[in-house]
Amino acid sequence: MIMEHNVPLQPYNSFGIVARALTLIRVASEADLAALRTDAQWAGAPRFVLGGGSNIVLTGDVKPLVLKVEIKGRRLVEETERAWIVEAGAGENWHETVQWTVEQGFPGLENLALIPGTVGGAPVQNIGAYGIELQDRFDSLDAIDLDTGSAFTLDAAQCAFGYRDSVFKHTASGPNGFGLAGRALITRVRFRLPKPWKAVVGYFDLERRMEESGNFTPTSRDIFDWICAIRRAKLPDWRVLGNAGSFFKNPTVSPEQCADIIARDPKIVHYPMPDGSIKLAAGWLIDACGWKGKTVGNAGVYEKQALVLVNRGGRDNPVTGGEVMTLAKAIQTSVYERFGIRLEPEPVVV
């Protein structure tokens, strides 16, 4: 167990916000957590689990004990007639894990390529892109109860996946009476990659790639490469321009609400959902309110995608968490005043 004090967190959050962890422990194995429980000084201390730092906004130094998850390893657990079961350590880089599965001949995660973060953070957020959500490829995960030290395993139903949501984002006092926020640390995640594999290419950008290339039977590697190219063209590289990816969730409304908005704004981007609701493109709403390219202090709205807030100050004069949240709240107010819709942030505010 490696323990460090007064640790700069700027390298460990994709926004590049300057903050410090008063105490940080690098968790490379389950044994590190067991050792932590035997240390009387830290056994009952408040904790904050840190993965890739790609979905957080730090508004100050982190006083709780920071548990930085660095558990590694990838393997094929099982192969059946219907699926490959693949496991990865929670500290593995997500994109590199997707690339590894494609290269190993285990297709199914390619639509989720180039999403920043770690494997352990993926089920917390139920990440999704280009027609696939993590829950569509999820088998099970292992975790440690930080209160008791007990190991446990959850399947998809027990994770209570929703749109950018899971049991790991709610406390036990939440509306469902059960939650694992602040209580569980994910150690390993397993994916069920179905056989036979079928390409998911229902999004306009992918359909256009097929048209342009003349390739109407793409392999998983083709889709992986297309997704990487599409995302690089649309979204900033957080290592160059700090950001936390999509900052707001796409809101859902009733058909009646959507019809009312269309009557006022016929060009609004919207998608019918299987449950009868209508999903609206948050980026379009923000752009319609004139925010694309605007800044507040060193926090800005990316000029190519209004859904992404960025660090205009770089690493030398970085944005603060306060500036990010001031900009986010101004955008929320603007969208609500025009459309009557409350945008919900995706990142965790610390």
Secondary structure, DSSP 8 states (H G I E B T S, - for coil): -EEEEEEE-GGGSTT----EEEEEEEE-SHHHHHHHHH-TTTTT--EEEESSSSSEE--S-B-SEEEEE----EEEEEE-SSEEEEEEETTSBHHHHHHHHHHTT--S-GGGTT--SBTTHHHHHT-EETTEEGGGGEEEEEEEETTT--EEEEEHHHHT-BTTB-GGGS-TTSTTS---TTTEEEEEEEEEEESS------SHHHHHHHHHHT-SS--HHHHHHHHHHHHHHHS--TTTS-EEEE-B---EE-HHHHHHHHHH-TT--EEE-TTS-EEE-HHHHHHHTT-TT-EETTEEE-TT-TTEEEETTTTTS---HHHHHHHHHHHHHHHHHHHS----B-SEE-
